[in-house]
């Protein structure tokens, strides 16, 4: 069984000027508690170069589970998982990895530990920072974590960054607005596909998003339209897929 690829978004490629078109998928996979075969097929169908995962497996044999998912999607594990308290990164073999770092955020007693999974990768002459995040359910902590997210993006020390994840609130929320005021909301910049990401069975809110820094051109971003019921069986969230053009570095 296979899932048909979504239509209308540019394919990965390297341009004559050295810039790279990169496909980025952000996806809350609910610790792979749903149909993992469908999950792998959904990710593969989106043909991503980078996958920004939230709620990756964090407990018994979590590395093995994450590696199994990567293989089923035709990718490799880049960073994160339990070491980032849930966020993780997968990538295609097209990416050359410069460095990775998992960041644990301050723990609020009684609440779930949060973190960021980060990396710096190259696609030919194009260099890109990457951050996957999953912000708190608690309003005040969520805003504090949003501020740490933008600080982390700035601290990567690269000109071009893509960040994405589950913000646990919509665009009118204070945390979402903070991130969107510092970075560019890719869906707003160039909407494509669907808007709402939660829930997979009955989407009514956009709480998952992809953001980029200035200089990264958004070619399209939104929830991919996939045929069949695979995407509803794969997780309780819908994925966000973006195609971006990253300039070459001299």
Secondary structure, DSSP 8 states (H G I E B T S, - for coil): ------SSS---EE-TTS-EEEEEEEEE-GGG-S-HHHHHHHHHHHT-SEEEEES---STTHHHHHHHHHHHTT-EEEEESGGGTT-EEEE-TT-EEEEEEEEE----TTS---EEEEEEEEETTEEEEEEEEE--SSHHHHHHHHHHHHHHHHHT--S-EEEEEE-SS-TTSHHHHHHHHHSEEHHHHSB-SB---B-SSS--B--EEEEE-TT-EEEEEEB---SSSHHHHH-SB--EEEEEEE-B--
